[in-house]
Amino acid sequence: YFATMNKTKKRNPFWAKIIWGFFIILVSTMIAIWISGYTFIYKTLIYTYPDIDDINLFDTRTVTDSAGIPWTLSTSYNKTKLNENTEATLTANESVAYLVIKNDSIVHEEYWDHASANTLSNSFSVAKSIVGLLTGIAHDEGYFSLDDSVGKYLPEFSEGRNGTLKIRHLLQMSSGLNWDESYSSLFSKTTEAYYGDDLKHQVLKLKVIKDPGTVFEYMSCNTVLLSLIINKTTGKSISEFASEKLWKPIHATQPAYWSLDHNDGIEKSYCCFYSSARDFAKVGKLVLDSGRWEGKQIVSKEFLNEMLTPNMIKDQFGASTDYYGLQWWMMDHKGHKVYYARGILGQYIAVIPDEQIIMVRLGHKRGQKVGNHYDDLFAYLDGALE
């Protein structure tokens, strides 16, 4: 008995040191995180990766609708079976919605994973394209010029190299700001933007480190700054402005919701706009109809033309950007011009003008990058064209 007790006494100090050391490391790490301001890491570690159903993780602001007008169903509604590749791609990427509209009528509509025509889903970076349209509307109404200095409205960008930044540069993704558009790093600025609680402070402390207008670099901060300028010039939050100038005029059928960085904070305007496939398609219709809705010009044709014209700024590899205009993507697909908005998990609003087609796809995954686009989009467009 006494021999056993002696052995136990000898072991205790060793395990005590291990436990004590682990405790010290844990406390030290928590203190370091607190001091550094990286407290968003806690939420990142809990939720690990953004999802289309994150609406309840954050406070939201409502983008109100009016008396919504639903889409009509085509006489050929869901009568044509999708080709095998489109079906396989939709399944492999865990789609929740696939919607095809031609000549203003729904010709194909499918939902998965308990989703329906009224299910809300995270848009992710499709929101950037929505903010692009809202910027055009504010510009059309005379709140600012695209060639105005950002510093005219946001004093943090009024001096030194920051003073060379213009609104047009934000739209083109050529701001030259010191932003890290990384989606896998725990400490990246994009991770902080999603899980952090002071997005405004985060973007207003950025610095111009490359001459604006010289290099195309896709950065979420550019869209946030656009929304701050809209707020500054109109006196309305981006959600309020969207309600009045976009969501109600296009007769959205239900409210949308925009995630905030904290209670009564600012919208995560680079992402996190929650709506349904059918209402996202109405954004596509506005673009397809050159900014008009039922005869009323919502956003000018002149702005739409520039928005959908390649900006041709050199990208990081020295190639001219013939695939991006002002917050909207573009491509040629099998002889058709395609303009589209896209999100990180394969969220798409695509328009094919010569065929009068709008395609919306929502889901949990996307395909592999091929050049400047993703191969799953090709399959979805094929399904829409057929």
C-alpha positions in Angstrom: 0.0 0.0 0.0 2.7 2.5 1.1 4.7 1.6 -2.0 1.8 2.4 -4.3 1.2 5.7 -2.5 4.8 6.7 -2.9 4.6 6.0 -6.7 1.4 8.1 -6.9 3.0 11.0 -5.1 5.9 10.9 -7.6 3.6 11.0 -10.6 1.4 13.9 -9.3 3.9 16.7 -9.8 4.5 15.7 -13.4 0.8 15.8 -14.4 0.3 18.9 -12.4 3.0 20.6 -14.4 1.4 19.5 -17.7 -2.0 20.7 -16.6 -0.6 24.0 -15.3 1.4 24.5 -18.4 -1.6 24.0 -20.6 -3.6 26.4 -18.5 -0.9 29.1 -18.8 -0.8 28.6 -22.6 -4.6 28.8 -22.8 -4.8 32.0 -20.7 -1.9 33.6 -22.5 -3.4 32.9 -25.9 -6.8 34.3 -24.8 -5.1 37.5 -23.5 -3.1 37.8 -26.7 -6.2 37.5 -28.8 -8.0 40.1 -26.6 -5.1 42.6 -26.8 -4.7 42.1 -30.6 -8.4 42.7 -31.2 -8.8 39.4 -33.0 -11.7 38.3 -30.8 -13.6 37.4 -34.0 -11.4 34.2 -33.9 -13.7 32.8 -31.2 -16.7 32.8 -33.5 -14.6 31.6 -36.4 -13.5 28.6 -34.5 -17.0 27.8 -33.4 -18.7 28.1 -36.8 -15.5 27.2 -38.9 -16.8 28.2 -42.4 -19.5 30.5 -43.8 -22.7 28.8 -44.9 -25.8 29.7 -46.8 -27.9 29.3 -43.7 -26.0 31.8 -41.4 -28.8 34.3 -41.2 -29.4 33.6 -37.5 -25.7 34.0 -36.6 -25.8 37.8 -37.0 -28.1 40.7 -36.5 -29.9 41.7 -39.7 -31.5 44.7 -41.3 -34.7 44.3 -43.4 -34.8 45.2 -47.0 -38.6 45.7 -47.3 -40.7 44.8 -50.2 -44.0 46.2 -51.5 -46.9 44.3 -53.0 -44.9 41.7 -54.7 -45.7 40.5 -58.2 -44.9 36.8 -58.7 -43.4 35.4 -61.9 -45.7 33.7 -64.4 -45.1 30.0 -65.2 -44.4 29.1 -68.8 -46.7 26.7 -70.6 -43.6 24.5 -70.8 -42.9 24.8 -67.1 -40.7 21.9 -65.9 -41.6 19.8 -69.0 -38.0 19.6 -70.4 -35.6 17.3 -68.6 -32.2 18.8 -67.9 -29.2 17.1 -69.6 -27.2 14.6 -67.6 -24.2 16.9 -67.0 -26.3 19.7 -65.6 -28.2 17.4 -63.3 -24.9 15.8 -62.1 -23.3 19.1 -61.5 -26.3 20.4 -59.5 -26.3 17.3 -57.4 -22.5 17.1 -56.9 -22.4 20.7 -55.7 -25.3 20.3 -53.2 -27.6 22.7 -54.9 -30.7 24.0 -53.1 -32.2 26.0 -56.0 -32.0 26.1 -59.8 -34.3 28.5 -61.7 -34.5 29.3 -65.4 -36.6 32.1 -66.8 -37.1 32.8 -70.5 -39.1 35.7 -71.9 -40.3 36.6 -68.4 -41.7 33.2 -67.5 -40.3 30.4 -65.4 -39.5 27.4 -67.6 -37.6 25.3 -65.1 -37.5 25.3 -61.3 -36.0 22.8 -58.9 -35.3 22.8 -55.1 -33.4 20.4 -52.9 -32.7 19.9 -49.2 -36.2 21.0 -48.0 -35.9 24.4 -49.8 -38.8 26.0 -51.7 -39.6 29.0 -53.8 -39.8 31.1 -50.6 -36.6 29.8 -48.9 -34.0 32.5 -48.1 -30.4 31.8 -48.9 -27.1 33.7 -48.4 -26.0 35.5 -51.5 -22.4 35.9 -50.5 -20.7 38.0 -53.1 -23.8 38.3 -55.3 -24.4 41.2 -52.9 -21.4 43.0 -54.5 -23.3 43.1 -57.8 -26.4 44.4 -56.0 -24.4 47.2 -54.4 -23.0 47.9 -57.9 -26.5 48.6 -59.1 -27.3 50.7 -56.1 -24.2 52.7 -56.7 -25.4 53.3 -60.2 -28.8 54.5 -58.9 -27.2 56.9 -56.4 -25.0 58.2 -59.2 -27.9 58.7 -61.5 -29.8 60.7 -58.9 -26.8 63.1 -58.5 -25.5 62.1 -55.1 -22.0 61.8 -56.4 -19.9 61.3 -59.6 -18.0 58.1 -60.3 -14.9 60.2 -60.6 -15.3 61.9 -57.2 -12.5 61.3 -54.7 -13.5 58.8 -52.0 -12.0 61.3 -49.5 -14.7 63.8 -50.4 -17.2 61.6 -48.5 -14.9 59.5 -46.2 -12.2 61.8 -44.7 -9.9 58.9 -43.9 -9.2 58.8 -47.6 -8.5 62.5 -48.2 -4.7 62.7 -47.6 -1.6 61.4 -49.2 -1.8 58.4 -51.4 -5.3 57.7 -50.0 -6.4 60.9 -51.7 -5.9 59.4 -55.1 -8.7 56.9 -54.7 -11.9 57.5 -56.7 -15.3 55.9 -56.5 -14.7 54.4 -60.0 -11.7 52.5 -58.7 -13.9 50.9 -56.0 -16.4 49.8 -58.6 -13.6 48.4 -60.9 -11.8 46.5 -58.1 -8.7 48.5 -58.8 -8.4 50.4 -55.5 -4.9 49.3 -54.6 -5.8 49.0 -50.9 -3.9 46.8 -48.4 -6.6 44.2 -48.1 -6.2 40.4 -47.8 -8.9 38.6 -49.8 -8.2 35.2 -48.2 -11.0 32.8 -47.4 -9.0 30.1 -45.7 -6.8 32.1 -43.3 -8.0 32.4 -39.7 -6.4 35.9 -39.4 -7.3 37.3 -42.8 -9.2 40.6 -43.2 -12.0 38.8 -45.0 -12.4 36.4 -42.1 -12.5 39.3 -39.7 -15.1 41.1 -42.0 -17.4 38.1 -41.8 -17.1 37.2 -38.1 -15.9 40.5 -36.6 -18.1 43.2 -35.1 -16.6 46.5 -36.4 -16.5 46.4 -40.2 -16.6 50.2 -40.6 -13.5 50.7 -38.5 -11.8 47.8 -40.3 -12.2 49.4 -43.8 -11.7 53.0 -42.8 -8.2 52.3 -41.6 -7.0 50.8 -44.9 -4.2 52.4 -46.9 -3.7 52.7 -50.6 -0.4 50.9 -51.4 -0.7 50.6 -55.2 -1.7 53.3 -57.6 -5.5 53.1 -58.0 -6.7 52.2 -61.4 -3.6 50.3 -62.4 -4.2 46.7 -61.1 -7.4 44.7 -60.9 -7.6 42.9 -57.5 -10.9 41.5 -56.3 -11.4 42.9 -52.7 -14.5 42.9 -50.5 -13.5 46.1 -48.9 -14.2 48.0 -52.1 -17.9 47.2 -51.9 -18.1 48.1 -48.2 -16.6 51.5 -49.0 -19.2 52.0 -51.7 -22.0 51.3 -49.3 -20.5 53.7 -46.8 -20.5 56.4 -49.5 -24.1 55.7 -50.3 -25.0 56.0 -46.6 -23.0 59.2 -46.3 -24.6 60.9 -49.3 -28.2 59.7 -49.1 -28.5 59.6 -45.3 -29.9 56.0 -45.6 -28.4 52.7 -44.8 -27.6 50.5 -47.8 -30.7 48.4 -46.7 -33.0 51.4 -46.6 -31.7 52.6 -50.0 -32.1 49.1 -51.5 -35.7 48.9 -50.1 -36.7 52.2 -51.7 -34.7 52.2 -54.9 -34.5 48.5 -55.8 -36.6 46.0 -53.9 -39.9 47.8 -54.0 -39.5 49.0 -57.6 -38.9 45.5 -58.9 -41.8 44.1 -56.9 -39.9 41.6 -54.9 -42.3 39.1 -53.4 -40.9 39.0 -49.9 -38.4 41.0 -47.6 -34.7 40.4 -47.9 -32.3 40.6 -45.0 -28.8 42.0 -44.8 -26.4 40.7 -42.1 -24.9 43.4 -39.8 -21.5 43.5 -38.1 -23.3 44.1 -34.8 -26.6 45.2 -33.4 -27.7 48.4 -35.2 -24.3 48.4 -37.0 -23.5 48.5 -40.7 -24.3 45.9 -43.4 -21.8 43.4 -44.5 -22.5 44.8 -47.9 -19.9 42.7 -49.7 -22.0 39.6 -48.9 -24.7 38.3 -46.7 -27.8 39.5 -48.5 -30.5 36.8 -47.9 -33.3 36.3 -50.4 -35.0 33.6 -52.5 -34.1 32.4 -56.0 -37.3 34.0 -57.5 -36.5 37.4 -56.1 -32.8 37.2 -57.0 -34.0 36.5 -60.6 -35.7 39.9 -60.5 -32.3 41.5 -60.1 -31.3 39.6 -63.3 -34.4 40.9 -65.1 -33.5 44.5 -64.3 -30.1 44.0 -65.9 -31.5 42.1 -68.8 -34.0 44.9 -69.5 -31.2 47.6 -69.5 -32.2 49.0 -66.1 -35.9 49.4 -66.8 -38.9 47.9 -65.0 -42.4 48.1 -66.4 -41.3 51.1 -68.5 -39.6 53.0 -65.6 -35.9 53.5 -65.7 -34.6 52.2 -62.3 -30.9 52.6 -63.1 -29.7 54.4 -66.2 -28.9 52.6 -69.4 -25.6 54.5 -69.5 -24.5 53.2 -66.2 -25.6 49.6 -67.1 -23.6 49.8 -70.3 -20.4 50.8 -68.3 -21.2 48.3 -65.6 -21.3 45.5 -68.2 -18.3 46.6 -70.2 -14.9 45.0 -69.4 -12.8 47.4 -67.5 -9.6 46.1 -69.2 -7.3 47.0 -66.3 -4.3 44.7 -66.0 -4.8 42.0 -63.4 -2.2 40.5 -61.1 -0.9 38.3 -63.9 -0.6 41.2 -66.4 -3.6 40.2 -68.5 -6.3 42.7 -69.4 -9.5 42.2 -67.3 -12.0 41.3 -70.0 -14.1 39.4 -67.5 -15.2 42.1 -65.0 -16.8 45.5 -65.4 -18.2 47.4 -62.4 -19.0 44.8 -59.7 -20.4 42.4 -62.4 -18.7 39.5 -64.1 -18.9 38.7 -67.8 -18.0 35.9 -70.2 -18.7 34.4 -73.6 -20.3 30.9 -73.5 -20.9 29.0 -76.7 -21.4 32.1 -78.7 -23.6 33.9 -76.1 -22.7 37.0 -74.1 -23.3 36.2 -70.4 -23.3 38.8 -67.5 -23.5 37.5 -64.0 -23.1 37.9 -60.3 -21.5 35.2 -58.3 -20.9 34.1 -54.7 -18.3 31.9 -53.1 -20.4 28.8 -52.8 -21.7 28.9 -56.3 -24.4 31.5 -56.0 -25.2 32.8 -59.4 -27.5 35.3 -61.1 -26.8 35.1 -64.8 -28.4 36.8 -67.8 -28.1 35.7 -71.4 -29.5 38.7 -73.4 -29.7 37.3 -76.9 -31.9 34.4 -75.5 -33.8 36.5 -73.0 -32.8 34.1 -70.3 -32.2 34.6 -66.5 -30.6 31.7 -64.5 -30.3 31.5 -60.7 -28.5 28.8 -58.9 -28.0 28.6 -55.1 -26.3 25.9 -53.1 -23.5 24.8 -50.7 -20.6 24.2 -53.1 -19.1 25.3 -56.4 -16.9 23.8 -59.0 -13.3 24.2 -60.0 -11.8 27.4 -61.3 -11.1 27.5 -65.0 -9.4 30.7 -66.0 -11.4 33.4 -64.4 -14.7 31.5 -64.1 -15.9 28.3 -62.4 -16.8 25.2 -64.4 -20.1 24.5 -62.6 -21.5 27.7 -64.1 -20.9 26.3 -67.6 -23.1 23.4 -66.8 -25.9 25.6 -65.3 -25.8 27.8 -68.4 -26.0 24.7 -70.7 -29.1 23.6 -68.8 -30.7 27.1 -69.2 -29.9 27.3 -72.9 -31.3 23.8 -73.6 
